[in-house]
Amino acid sequence: MQGQNREDIIAGITVDVVLKEDQRTGKLTRGIVADILTNSQFHPHGIKVRLVSGEVGRVKSIIS
C-alpha cells in the first residue's frame, strides 16, 4: 500500500520511509509511526511522519 493518503496511516503501524538525507538515493528506512506530521489528506511524495526512533521521513509503503 502506498503512503500518499493520510487516512491510511495511523500511529503504531510499520512503514518504509525515505529520510530527507536519503532522498537522492531512495534508501528506505523501516520503522513504527509515532506521529503524523503532514496536515493535508494527500501528498504526492508521501505523508511525512516521525518514527518511534525519532527519524522523520515520507512514507513510501505501508507494511501489513
C-alpha positions as CSV (number, residue, x, y, z in Angstrom):
1,M,0.0,0.0,0.0
2,Q,1.3,3.5,-0.9
3,G,1.8,6.2,1.8
4,Q,0.2,9.1,0.0
5,N,-3.2,9.1,1.8
6,R,-3.2,10.3,5.4
7,E,-6.3,8.2,6.2
8,D,-4.2,5.0,5.6
9,I,-1.6,5.9,8.2
10,I,-2.1,5.6,12.0
11,A,0.3,5.7,14.9
12,G,1.7,2.3,15.6
13,I,1.8,0.8,12.1
14,T,5.1,-0.3,10.4
15,V,6.1,1.7,7.4
16,D,9.1,2.2,5.0
17,V,10.1,5.8,4.7
18,V,12.7,7.8,2.8
19,L,14.6,10.1,5.1
20,K,15.5,13.7,4.0
21,E,19.2,12.7,3.7
22,D,18.3,9.6,1.6
23,Q,16.0,11.3,-1.0
24,R,18.7,11.3,-3.7
25,T,19.4,7.6,-3.3
26,G,15.9,6.5,-2.4
27,K,17.2,4.3,0.5
28,L,14.3,3.1,2.6
29,T,14.2,3.0,6.4
30,R,11.7,0.8,8.2
31,G,10.1,1.9,11.4
32,I,6.9,2.3,13.5
33,V,4.9,5.5,13.2
34,A,4.9,7.7,16.3
35,D,3.4,11.0,14.8
36,I,1.9,12.1,11.5
37,L,3.4,15.4,10.5
38,T,1.6,16.2,7.2
39,N,-1.7,18.0,7.8
40,S,-3.2,17.6,4.2
41,Q,-5.2,14.4,3.3
42,F,-2.9,13.6,0.3
43,H,0.7,14.3,-0.6
44,P,2.2,13.1,-3.9
45,H,5.6,12.3,-2.3
46,G,4.2,10.5,0.7
47,I,2.8,11.6,4.1
48,K,5.6,12.9,6.4
49,V,5.8,11.0,9.7
50,R,8.1,10.8,12.8
51,L,9.1,7.3,13.6
52,V,9.4,5.9,17.2
53,S,13.2,6.2,16.7
54,G,12.8,10.0,16.2
55,E,13.7,9.9,12.5
56,V,11.4,11.9,10.1
57,G,10.6,10.9,6.6
58,R,8.0,10.4,3.9
59,V,6.1,7.1,3.8
60,K,6.7,5.1,0.6
61,S,5.0,1.9,1.6
62,I,2.9,0.5,4.5
63,I,3.9,-2.9,5.8
64,S,0.9,-5.1,6.6
